[in-house]
Amino acid sequence: MTERFERFSYAISEISRHWHKLTSDEMEKYGLKGTHSVYLLTMARHPEGMTASQIGELCGRDKSDVSRMMAIMEKNELVTKEGVHQNLYRGVFKLTEKGHAAAACVKQRATLAVDIAGRDLSEENRTIFYAALESIAGNLRILSKEGLPENDPRD
């Protein structure tokens, strides 16, 4: 069991490390950090715009992180804020034309990276792999909220 945990932990860590390196390299072209790629891609899926709270929820980030990232992206003319109210979190952020172009480029590059990284997998194995990752992520999300039980409840 320990060997399985170590293999899993190492593989996830290595995937994450290399993925962050690749996204950092791509985002550097826009004067941004790798973490901005998540914001760009999420916002591109919502052309009608999103509030800071919605962005935070979908990107898994807290309000302060969203505020910092949106400020940087606004400064770089990738996003604009509409309906600005006294409350920072009520306005709607939208990608600018430049932001849409950057998101399209990042999406294209991310797709290329995933295609190359998974080139040794058959379509069937790829489907199984992504389903397994979604299941593991969902279960770990629940465990991190509820806490790890003393024993496996299935026993």
Backbone torsions as a table, in degrees:
resi	resn	phi	psi	omega
1	MET	NA	-41.9	-179.3
2	THR	-62.3	-40.7	179.2
3	GLU	-60.9	-40.3	179.5
4	ARG	-63.4	-43.4	178.1
5	PHE	-62.0	-44.6	-179.9
6	GLU	-63.4	-44.2	178.5
7	ARG	-62.1	-44.5	179.2
8	PHE	-61.8	-51.1	-178.5
9	SER	-59.6	-45.6	-179.4
10	TYR	-64.1	-45.1	-178.7
11	ALA	-62.6	-45.4	179.9
12	ILE	-63.9	-43.4	179.0
13	SER	-61.5	-44.6	-178.6
14	GLU	-67.2	-42.4	176.8
15	ILE	-59.2	-47.3	-178.7
16	SER	-61.6	-45.7	-178.7
17	ARG	-60.6	-47.7	-178.7
18	HIS	-70.4	-37.0	178.5
19	TRP	-63.4	-44.0	179.4
20	HIS	-64.5	-35.7	176.6
21	LYS	-62.9	-46.6	179.8
22	LEU	-63.4	-44.1	-179.2
23	THR	-68.1	-35.3	177.0
24	SER	-62.8	-43.0	178.1
25	ASP	-60.8	-42.5	-179.4
26	GLU	-67.9	-44.6	-175.6
27	MET	-72.4	-22.6	177.7
28	GLU	-56.8	-31.4	178.8
29	LYS	-59.7	-24.7	-177.6
30	TYR	-106.8	9.6	-178.4
31	GLY	72.1	26.3	-176.8
32	LEU	-121.5	174.6	176.9
33	LYS	-101.5	165.3	-178.0
34	GLY	-56.2	-34.2	-179.3
35	THR	-64.1	-22.4	178.0
36	HIS	-66.1	-23.3	-178.1
37	SER	-61.1	-37.3	178.7
38	VAL	-61.8	-42.8	179.9
39	TYR	-65.3	-46.7	-179.9
40	LEU	-58.6	-49.5	-176.8
41	LEU	-66.6	-38.4	178.1
42	THR	-65.8	-46.1	-178.8
43	MET	-66.4	-32.0	178.7
44	ALA	-64.4	-29.1	177.9
45	ARG	-77.1	-8.1	-177.9
46	HIS	-130.1	71.3	-175.5
47	PRO	-63.8	-18.6	178.7
48	GLU	-72.4	-12.0	179.6
49	GLY	100.9	164.4	-176.8
50	MET	-145.4	149.0	173.2
51	THR	-79.5	164.4	177.8
52	ALA	-60.1	-38.1	179.3
53	SER	-64.0	-42.4	178.8
54	GLN	-64.6	-42.7	179.1
55	ILE	-61.0	-46.6	179.7
56	GLY	-59.4	-43.1	-179.6
57	GLU	-62.8	-48.6	-176.7
58	LEU	-72.1	-30.0	-178.8
59	CYS	-93.0	-6.3	-180.0
60	GLY	68.9	37.1	-178.3
61	ARG	-123.4	158.2	178.5
62	ASP	-86.6	170.2	-174.4
63	LYS	-60.3	-38.8	-177.9
64	SER	-66.4	-38.5	177.9
65	ASP	-65.5	-44.1	178.9
66	VAL	-60.3	-44.9	-179.8
67	SER	-59.4	-46.5	179.6
68	ARG	-61.8	-48.0	-176.7
69	MET	-64.9	-41.6	179.6
70	MET	-66.1	-37.7	178.3
71	ALA	-62.8	-43.0	178.8
72	ILE	-66.0	-43.0	-179.1
73	MET	-69.1	-32.7	174.5
74	GLU	-65.5	-45.0	179.3
75	LYS	-58.8	-35.4	179.0
76	ASN	-88.4	10.0	176.3
77	GLU	59.7	34.4	177.3
78	LEU	-98.3	-26.1	176.4
79	VAL	-132.3	158.2	174.1
80	THR	-132.9	154.3	-179.6
81	LYS	-113.7	128.4	179.3
82	GLU	-112.2	151.9	177.8
83	GLY	65.8	42.5	-177.6
84	VAL	-64.8	126.7	177.3
85	HIS	-116.4	174.5	175.5
86	GLN	-59.7	-36.8	178.3
87	ASN	-80.9	116.1	-177.8
88	LEU	-53.0	-31.3	-171.1
89	TYR	-90.2	5.1	-179.1
90	ARG	-99.0	-17.7	177.9
91	GLY	-71.2	165.7	-179.6
92	VAL	-111.7	126.5	176.8
93	PHE	-92.2	136.2	176.7
94	LYS	-133.4	149.5	174.2
95	LEU	-72.6	140.5	172.5
96	THR	-80.3	178.1	175.8
97	GLU	-58.9	-42.8	177.5
98	LYS	-63.1	-38.5	178.7
99	GLY	-66.0	-41.0	177.3
100	HIS	-63.7	-40.8	179.1
101	ALA	-64.4	-42.9	178.6
102	ALA	-63.9	-43.2	179.8
103	ALA	-62.8	-40.6	179.2
104	ALA	-63.9	-41.4	179.1
105	CYS	-65.8	-45.3	-179.7
106	VAL	-63.5	-42.2	178.8
107	LYS	-61.8	-42.8	179.1
108	GLN	-62.4	-44.8	-179.5
109	ARG	-68.1	-38.1	178.2
110	ALA	-65.8	-40.6	178.0
111	THR	-62.1	-42.5	177.9
112	LEU	-61.2	-45.5	-179.5
113	ALA	-61.3	-44.5	-179.9
114	VAL	-66.3	-40.6	178.6
115	ASP	-62.1	-45.5	-179.8
116	ILE	-67.3	-43.2	-178.6
117	ALA	-63.2	-32.7	-177.9
118	GLY	-102.4	16.9	-174.8
119	ARG	-62.9	-23.0	-179.9
120	ASP	-85.0	-1.7	-178.7
121	LEU	-98.2	138.0	173.1
122	SER	-71.5	164.6	178.5
123	GLU	-60.1	-39.2	179.0
124	GLU	-63.9	-46.0	178.7
125	ASN	-64.6	-37.1	178.5
126	ARG	-62.9	-43.9	179.3
127	THR	-62.4	-45.2	178.4
128	ILE	-63.2	-43.0	-179.0
129	PHE	-60.0	-48.4	-178.8
130	TYR	-67.3	-36.9	176.1
131	ALA	-63.5	-41.7	178.7
132	ALA	-64.5	-43.6	178.7
133	LEU	-61.6	-43.6	178.4
134	GLU	-60.9	-41.9	179.4
135	SER	-64.3	-47.6	179.9
136	ILE	-62.1	-45.6	-180.0
137	ALA	-61.5	-43.4	178.8
138	GLY	-62.9	-45.0	179.1
139	ASN	-64.9	-40.7	178.2
140	LEU	-67.7	-34.7	177.0
141	ARG	-60.2	-46.4	179.5
142	ILE	-63.8	-45.7	179.8
143	LEU	-61.6	-38.3	-178.8
144	SER	-69.6	-27.4	177.7
145	LYS	-81.9	-42.6	-173.6
146	GLU	-93.1	-17.2	-176.5
147	GLY	92.2	154.6	-179.1
148	LEU	-81.6	125.2	179.8
149	PRO	-69.9	162.6	178.8
150	GLU	-65.1	-37.6	-178.2
151	ASN	-134.0	159.8	176.3
152	ASP	-66.2	118.7	-178.1
153	PRO	-64.0	-12.0	178.9
154	ARG	-81.4	-13.4	-179.2
155	ASP	-79.5	NA	NA
